[in-house]
Amino acid sequence: MFTKSVQSLRMQAGLRRLYNTSRGSAHPMFVNGQFVKSKATEHKEILNPATQEVEALTPLCTREEMEGAVGAAKAALPGWRNTSVNTRQRIMFKLQELVIRHTEELANSITREQGKTLVDARGDVFRGLEVVEQSCATATNIMGETVENVSRHMDTYSYRQPLGVCAGITPFNFPAMIPMWMFPIAITCGNTYVLKPSERNPGASLILARLAKEAGVPDGVLNVIHGTHDAVNFICDHPAIRAISFVGGDVAGKHIHARGTGNGKRVQSNMGAKNHGVIMPDANKETAVNALVGAAFGAAGQRCMALSTVVFVGKTSEWVHDVVDRARKLVVSAGHEPGADVGPLVTAQAKERCERLIQSAADQGAKILLDGRGIKVAKYPKGNFVGPTVITGVDTTMECYKEEIFGPVLVCLTVDTLDEAIEIINTNPYGNGTAIFTQSGAHARKFQFEVDAGQVGINVPIPVPLPMFSFTGSRGSFIGSTNFYGKSGVHFYTQVKTITSMWKETAEELRTTMPILGKN
């Protein structure tokens, strides 16, 4: 026992030495259980969004290196597939413990590379951790079905079996949560995995890979590669990869779905969103206003479930001034600063796009009640900061309404009735999520029944389901047949094999006609 403990400590120390996180160094790959320095000749700089200092470099892995990662996953598959599901679950229990223990390490990496506040980065880790915890119950979710005596002496039963080598492509806005939406479920189902995190902030994925190794995930079962378009196309085209999970923008999501499915792969693709919050006159004003401010401006609006659009019904349009008053008091600063409410946007380009869309609102006749452009943060003059912004007088033809801004911007529409609010939401192409604030059960019931969005909150601004359910974005926000995590996630990463067996004491007669099961 003592020897095993010493060996474990040595392994952990070795992994940490190999994963050099010193500022400005190149992130390694993680292939076949080892951190490996890429031989890439091209790198992307990872700039701290608050300071513009180079935090690290992301190598654009060579094709040979990516082939090596897939090869490692393919080689590890037979042994891992034949490992008992109980053993795979125990490894997830250990991973859960390690993620909790290393939450601060993960959160600090997220804040340095992505920019969100430390409090929000901890939430990023925790929401991913919930999926790891759900993976500890995979045995229940992969149970097949059985029917005895479908015909005399004959039974039919089914199994859920792993697909093989799977891959995940993750976005910049949730560097820990989205990878944990993907690989824990996939590998606990018996698959092996190749993960390509966002080139903007891969640090959290590499920490998770290290923790997975420490938890007991065998070499080759989880691999991490880096890159941009070439890496994405490599994953879409490689014949050994059976399934792809993607979260990100519309253009990439549609491309990955088309190219991946065109090559015979399963693809689940979570894309853009325009989430509406409906405020009814009977709503609790304090609750509604606080919810709008938190859901619109938290994480600097860089959430696919951000409540970026509010539809005020009737006289509630007057409440916008309360929203402005509270939004104005939010502290905009670097994510690691104590008391920061709103951090910087991830890149200077994201800031420029956000400010352009704010200006387009003014140009098209909307009114900017609170303008976060040009905000100055004294200690961080080079940061990608945009302050909370509130725009009124918006209609559905305006660019600020049609585009997903992905910044701390709340666009406000006003209607007279709940029916009008529902029509606006259902006409919008996206269907990720929506929310209503009301104290009327009749209004809530009508809304949840008639609104065409995959996730609905009733007095809940960001209705992201816990992982015993699934993330069920719909319409323009999702392409694919099976959603993320929960039972849907297990179904995505498994295939059904159905067996019909007959055992009888006497020999069967020779027949050339179609057998009719269940006749006798």
C-alpha positions in Angstrom: 0.0 0.0 0.0 2.8 2.4 0.9 4.7 1.6 -2.2 1.6 2.2 -4.4 1.1 5.5 -2.7 4.7 6.6 -3.3 4.4 5.6 -6.9 1.2 7.6 -7.2 2.8 10.7 -5.8 5.8 10.3 -8.1 3.5 10.0 -11.1 1.6 13.1 -10.1 4.8 15.1 -9.6 6.0 13.9 -13.0 2.8 14.9 -14.7 3.0 18.4 -13.2 6.6 18.8 -14.3 5.8 17.8 -17.8 2.8 20.1 -17.9 4.8 23.4 -17.8 2.3 26.2 -17.1 5.0 29.0 -16.8 3.9 32.2 -18.4 4.6 32.4 -22.1 5.4 28.7 -22.6 3.7 26.5 -25.2 0.9 24.3 -24.0 1.7 20.6 -24.5 -0.5 17.9 -26.1 -1.7 15.0 -23.9 -1.3 11.8 -25.9 -1.3 8.2 -24.6 -1.1 9.3 -21.0 1.8 11.7 -21.4 2.2 15.4 -21.9 4.1 15.9 -25.1 5.6 19.0 -26.6 4.3 19.7 -30.0 6.7 20.0 -33.0 4.4 22.6 -34.5 5.9 25.5 -36.3 2.9 27.7 -35.8 1.4 28.9 -32.5 -1.4 31.1 -31.3 -0.8 33.5 -28.5 -3.1 33.3 -25.5 -3.5 36.9 -24.3 -4.8 37.6 -20.8 -8.0 39.5 -21.6 -7.5 42.0 -18.8 -3.8 42.8 -19.4 -3.0 41.6 -23.0 0.1 39.9 -21.6 1.0 36.5 -23.2 -0.2 33.8 -20.8 0.8 30.9 -23.0 1.0 29.6 -26.6 -1.2 27.1 -28.3 0.6 25.0 -30.8 -1.2 24.1 -34.1 -0.5 20.4 -34.0 0.9 18.7 -37.0 -1.1 16.0 -38.8 1.3 13.4 -37.6 0.7 14.4 -34.0 -3.1 14.3 -34.4 -2.8 10.9 -36.1 -0.8 9.8 -33.0 -3.6 10.9 -30.7 -6.2 9.0 -32.6 -3.9 6.0 -32.9 -3.4 6.0 -29.1 -7.2 6.2 -28.6 -7.7 3.4 -31.1 -5.1 1.2 -29.4 -6.6 1.8 -26.0 -10.1 1.0 -27.0 -10.2 -2.9 -26.7 -8.9 -2.9 -23.2 -11.0 0.0 -22.0 -14.2 -1.4 -23.6 -13.6 -4.7 -21.8 -13.1 -2.9 -18.5 -16.1 -3.4 -16.2 -18.5 -0.5 -16.0 -18.1 -0.5 -12.2 -14.4 0.1 -12.6 -15.0 2.9 -15.0 -17.4 4.5 -12.6 -15.0 4.2 -9.7 -12.5 6.2 -11.8 -15.1 8.9 -12.2 -15.6 9.0 -8.4 -11.9 9.6 -8.1 -12.0 12.2 -10.8 -14.8 14.0 -9.0 -12.7 14.1 -5.8 -9.7 15.5 -7.7 -11.7 18.2 -9.5 -13.0 19.4 -6.2 -9.5 19.4 -4.8 -8.2 21.3 -7.8 -11.0 23.8 -8.3 -8.9 26.8 -7.5 -6.2 25.7 -9.9 -8.8 25.2 -12.7 -10.5 28.5 -11.8 -7.3 30.5 -11.9 -6.4 29.0 -15.3 -9.8 30.0 -16.6 -9.6 33.5 -15.3 -6.1 34.0 -16.8 -6.9 32.7 -20.2 -10.7 33.4 -20.6 -11.1 36.5 -18.4 -14.2 35.6 -16.3 -14.3 36.5 -12.7 -12.9 33.9 -10.3 -16.3 33.4 -8.7 -17.8 32.7 -12.1 -14.8 30.4 -13.0 -15.5 28.3 -9.9 -19.1 28.0 -11.2 -17.7 26.9 -14.6 -15.9 24.1 -12.8 -18.8 23.2 -10.6 -21.4 22.8 -13.4 -19.0 20.5 -15.2 -18.4 18.6 -12.0 -22.1 17.8 -11.9 -21.8 15.9 -15.1 -18.8 14.0 -13.8 -20.9 13.0 -10.8 -23.7 11.9 -13.1 -21.2 9.8 -15.0 -20.8 7.8 -11.7 -24.3 6.4 -12.4 -23.6 5.3 -16.0 -24.3 1.6 -15.3 -28.0 2.5 -14.8 -28.2 4.6 -17.9 -26.6 2.0 -20.2 -29.0 -0.8 -19.2 -30.6 -2.5 -22.1 -34.1 -4.0 -22.4 -35.4 -7.5 -22.4 -38.6 -9.2 -23.5 -39.0 -12.9 -22.6 -40.9 -15.3 -24.8 -41.4 -13.0 -27.9 -42.1 -16.4 -29.4 -42.0 -19.9 -28.0 -38.5 -20.7 -26.7 -37.4 -17.3 -27.9 -36.2 -14.1 -26.1 -35.1 -10.7 -27.3 -32.8 -8.4 -25.4 -30.6 -5.4 -26.1 -27.4 -3.9 -24.9 -25.9 -0.4 -25.1 -22.3 -0.7 -26.3 -19.7 2.0 -26.8 -19.2 3.5 -30.3 -15.4 3.5 -30.3 -13.1 6.5 -30.7 -15.1 9.8 -30.1 -14.0 13.4 -30.3 -15.0 16.7 -28.7 -14.5 20.3 -29.9 -15.1 22.9 -27.2 -15.6 26.7 -27.1 -13.8 29.5 -25.3 -16.5 30.5 -23.0 -16.6 27.5 -20.7 -13.1 26.1 -20.6 -13.8 23.5 -17.9 -17.6 22.9 -18.0 -17.9 21.9 -21.7 -15.0 19.4 -21.7 -16.7 17.8 -18.7 -20.0 17.7 -20.6 -18.2 15.5 -23.1 -15.4 13.1 -22.1 -16.6 11.8 -18.7 -19.8 10.4 -20.1 -18.1 9.2 -23.3 -15.3 7.3 -21.5 -17.5 5.9 -18.8 -19.6 4.4 -21.5 -16.5 2.6 -22.7 -15.3 4.8 -25.5 -11.9 6.5 -25.9 -11.6 10.2 -26.6 -9.8 12.9 -28.5 -10.5 16.4 -27.1 -9.7 19.6 -29.0 -10.2 22.5 -26.7 -10.5 26.1 -27.9 -7.1 27.4 -29.0 -7.9 30.5 -26.9 -7.9 28.8 -23.5 -6.8 25.1 -23.5 -5.2 25.3 -20.0 -8.3 23.9 -18.1 -8.6 20.9 -20.5 -5.0 20.0 -19.9 -5.4 20.2 -16.1 -8.5 18.0 -16.5 -6.4 15.5 -18.5 -3.8 15.4 -15.8 -6.5 14.8 -13.1 -8.0 12.1 -15.3 -4.7 10.3 -15.4 -4.3 10.7 -11.6 -7.8 9.3 -11.2 -6.8 6.1 -13.1 -7.9 6.7 -16.7 -5.6 4.4 -18.7 -3.1 5.7 -21.2 -4.7 6.5 -24.5 -8.3 6.6 -23.3 -8.2 10.5 -23.1 -6.1 12.5 -25.5 -5.9 16.3 -26.0 -4.8 17.9 -29.3 -4.6 21.6 -30.3 -5.4 23.5 -33.5 -7.9 25.5 -35.4 -9.6 24.8 -38.8 -7.2 22.0 -39.8 -7.7 20.2 -36.5 -11.5 20.5 -36.8 -11.4 19.1 -40.4 -9.1 16.3 -39.3 -11.6 15.3 -36.7 -14.5 15.5 -39.1 -12.6 13.4 -41.7 -10.8 10.7 -39.7 -12.3 7.3 -40.4 -11.5 6.0 -36.9 -13.6 8.7 -35.1 -17.2 7.6 -34.8 -18.8 10.6 -33.1 -18.2 14.3 -32.6 -19.5 16.6 -29.9 -19.3 20.4 -30.6 -20.3 23.5 -28.7 -19.7 26.9 -30.3 -20.8 29.3 -33.0 -23.2 28.8 -35.9 -20.7 28.8 -38.8 -18.4 26.2 -37.2 -21.3 24.1 -35.9 -23.0 23.8 -39.2 -19.7 23.0 -40.9 -18.9 20.3 -38.4 -22.3 18.8 -38.6 -22.3 18.7 -42.4 -18.8 17.5 -42.8 -18.9 15.0 -40.0 -22.3 13.4 -40.9 -21.1 13.4 -44.5 -18.4 11.1 -43.4 -20.8 8.8 -41.6 -20.3 10.1 -38.0 -22.7 11.0 -35.3 -22.6 14.7 -34.6 -24.2 16.8 -31.8 -23.8 20.5 -32.3 -24.8 23.2 -29.9 -24.6 26.6 -31.5 -25.8 30.1 -31.1 -28.7 31.6 -29.1 -30.9 34.6 -28.5 -32.6 33.9 -25.2 -35.6 36.0 -24.2 -36.9 36.9 -20.8 -40.6 37.8 -20.6 -41.6 40.1 -17.7 -45.3 40.0 -16.9 -47.1 42.8 -15.0 -47.8 40.4 -12.1 -44.1 39.5 -11.6 -42.2 40.1 -8.4 -40.4 43.2 -9.5 -37.4 42.7 -7.2 -36.9 39.1 -8.4 -37.3 40.0 -12.1 -35.0 43.0 -12.1 -32.2 41.2 -10.2 -32.6 38.2 -12.5 -32.3 40.3 -15.6 -29.1 42.1 -14.4 -27.4 38.8 -13.3 -28.4 36.8 -16.4 -27.6 39.5 -18.9 -24.3 40.8 -17.6 -22.8 37.9 -15.7 -19.8 36.3 -17.4 -19.7 39.5 -19.5 -22.6 38.1 -21.4 -20.4 35.3 -22.9 -22.9 32.5 -22.1 -24.9 30.6 -24.6 -27.7 30.8 -22.1 -27.3 34.5 -21.2 -30.6 36.3 -21.0 -29.6 38.8 -23.6 -33.1 40.0 -24.6 -36.0 41.1 -22.4 -39.6 41.4 -23.6 -41.5 43.8 -21.2 -45.2 43.2 -21.2 -47.4 46.3 -20.6 -46.3 48.7 -17.9 -43.3 46.6 -16.9 -41.3 48.6 -19.5 -40.9 51.2 -16.8 -38.8 48.7 -14.8 -36.0 49.1 -17.3 -34.8 52.1 -15.2 -34.4 49.9 -12.2 -32.3 47.5 -14.4 -30.1 50.4 -15.5 -29.6 51.6 -11.9 -28.5 48.2 -10.7 -26.4 47.4 -13.8 -24.6 50.7 -13.3 -23.4 49.6 -9.9 -21.7 46.4 -11.2 -18.0 46.4 -10.8 -16.1 46.0 -14.1 -12.5 44.8 -13.6 -10.1 42.0 -14.1 -11.5 38.6 -13.2 -9.0 38.0 -10.4 -9.8 41.2 -8.6 -11.9 40.9 -5.4 -15.4 42.2 -5.9 -15.3 42.1 -9.7 -18.8 41.5 -11.2 -18.0 41.8 -14.9 -14.7 40.7 -16.4 -13.3 41.5 -19.9 -14.4 40.0 -23.2 -12.1 37.2 -24.4 -10.4 39.0 -27.2 -10.0 42.5 -28.6 -11.9 41.3 -31.7 -14.9 40.3 -29.5 -14.9 43.7 -27.9 -14.8 45.4 -31.3 -17.7 43.3 -32.5 -19.8 44.0 -29.4 -19.2 47.7 -29.7 -20.1 47.7 -33.4 -23.4 46.0 -32.6 -24.2 48.6 -29.9 -23.5 51.3 -32.4 -25.7 49.7 -35.0 -28.6 49.9 -32.5 -28.2 53.6 -32.2 -27.8 54.0 -36.0 -31.1 52.0 -36.5 -33.1 54.1 -34.1 -32.8 52.4 -30.7 -31.9 54.3 -27.5 -28.9 53.4 -25.5 -29.9 54.0 -21.9 -26.7 52.7 -20.4 -23.6 52.6 -22.7 -20.7 50.4 -21.6 -18.4 51.4 -24.5 -15.3 53.2 -23.6 -15.3 52.2 -20.0 -11.9 52.7 -18.3 -10.5 50.3 -15.7 -7.6 52.2 -14.2 -5.4 49.2 -13.3 -6.0 47.5 -16.7 -6.0 50.2 -19.4 -5.4 47.5 -22.1 -8.2 45.2 -21.1 -11.0 44.1 -23.4 -13.7 45.7 -21.2 -17.2 46.6 -22.2 -19.5 47.7 -19.4 -23.1 46.7 -18.9 -25.2 48.2 -21.7 -29.0 48.5 -21.9 -30.7 49.3 -25.2 -34.4 50.2 -25.5 -36.7 50.9 -28.4 -35.5 47.7 -30.1 -37.5 45.9 -32.7 -37.0 42.5 -34.4 -35.6 44.0 -37.6 -32.5 45.5 -35.9 -29.1 44.0 -36.1 -28.6 44.1 -32.4 -31.7 41.9 -32.0 -30.9 39.5 -34.8 -27.3 38.9 -33.9 -26.0 37.0 -30.9 -23.9 39.9 -29.4 -22.1 37.7 -26.8 -21.3 40.6 -24.6 -22.8 42.4 -21.5 -25.6 43.9 -23.6 -29.4 43.7 -22.8 -31.7 44.6 -25.7 -35.3 45.5 -24.6 -38.5 45.1 -26.5 -42.0 46.1 -25.3 -45.4 44.4 -26.1 -48.9 44.6 -24.8 -49.7 40.9 -24.3 -48.2 37.5 -23.5 -49.3 36.2 -26.9 -47.2 38.9 -28.6 -44.2 38.0 -26.5 -44.5 34.3 -27.3 -44.9 35.1 -31.0 -41.6 37.1 -30.9 -39.7 34.2 -29.3 -41.2 31.6 -31.6 -40.4 33.7 -34.7 -36.7 34.0 -33.7 -34.7 31.3 -35.3 -32.9 30.2 -32.1 -34.4 27.9 -29.5 -31.8 27.5 -26.7 -33.7 28.8 -23.8 -36.2 31.3 -22.5 -37.7 32.5 -19.2 -40.9 34.1 -17.9 -41.3 36.1 -14.7 -44.8 35.9 -13.3 -46.8 35.0 -10.2 -49.7 33.6 -12.3 -49.8 29.8 -12.8 -52.0 30.3 -15.8 -49.5 32.6 -17.5 -46.7 30.2 -16.6 -48.6 27.2 -18.0 -49.5 28.9 -21.2 -45.9 30.0 -21.7 -44.3 26.7 -21.1 -46.8 24.9 -23.4 -46.7 27.4 -26.3 -43.2 28.7 -26.4 -40.9 27.0 -28.9 -37.6 26.8 -27.0 -35.8 23.8 -25.7 -35.3 25.0 -22.1 -37.8 27.1 -20.2 -37.4 28.9 -16.9 -40.3 30.0 -14.8 -38.9 32.7 -12.5 -35.6 31.1 -13.3 -33.4 33.3 -15.6 -30.9 30.7 -16.8 -32.7 27.3 -16.9 -29.8 25.0 -17.6 -30.9 21.6 -16.5 -29.0 19.5 -14.0 -27.3 16.5 -15.6 -29.9 13.9 -14.6 -31.8 15.7 -17.4 -30.2 16.8 -20.7 -29.3 20.1 -22.2 -32.1 20.4 -24.7 -31.5 23.5 -26.9 -33.6 23.3 -30.1 -34.3 24.8 -33.5 -31.4 27.0 -34.7 -29.4 26.4 -31.5 -28.9 22.7 -32.1 -28.2 20.3 -34.9 -28.2 16.6 -34.2 -30.5 13.8 -33.1 -29.3 13.5 -29.5 -28.6 16.2 -26.9 -25.8 16.7 -24.4 -25.4 14.8 -21.1 -28.1 13.0 -19.1 -29.7 10.0 -20.8 -29.4 11.7 -24.1 -25.7 12.0 -23.7 -25.4 8.3 -22.9 -27.5 7.5 -25.9 -25.2 9.6 -28.1 -22.1 7.8 -27.1 -23.6 4.3 -27.3 -25.1 2.1 -29.9 -27.8 -0.5 -29.4 -27.2 -4.1 -30.2 -30.3 -6.3 -30.1 -30.1 -10.1 -29.7 -32.8 -12.6 -30.5 -32.1 -16.0 -29.1 -33.8 -19.4 -29.1 -33.1 -22.4 -26.9 -35.2 -25.5 -27.3 -34.8 -29.2 -26.7 -36.0 -30.4 -30.2 -34.6 -29.5 -33.6 -36.3 -26.9 -35.8 -38.0 -27.9 -39.0 -36.6 -26.6 -42.3 -38.5 -23.5 -43.4 -38.1 -21.1 -46.4 -40.9 -18.8 -45.4 -40.5 -15.6 -43.4 -40.5 -16.4 -39.7 -43.4 -14.8 -37.9 -42.3 -14.1 -34.3 -44.9 -14.2 -31.6 -47.3 -16.4 -33.5 -47.0 -19.2 -31.1 
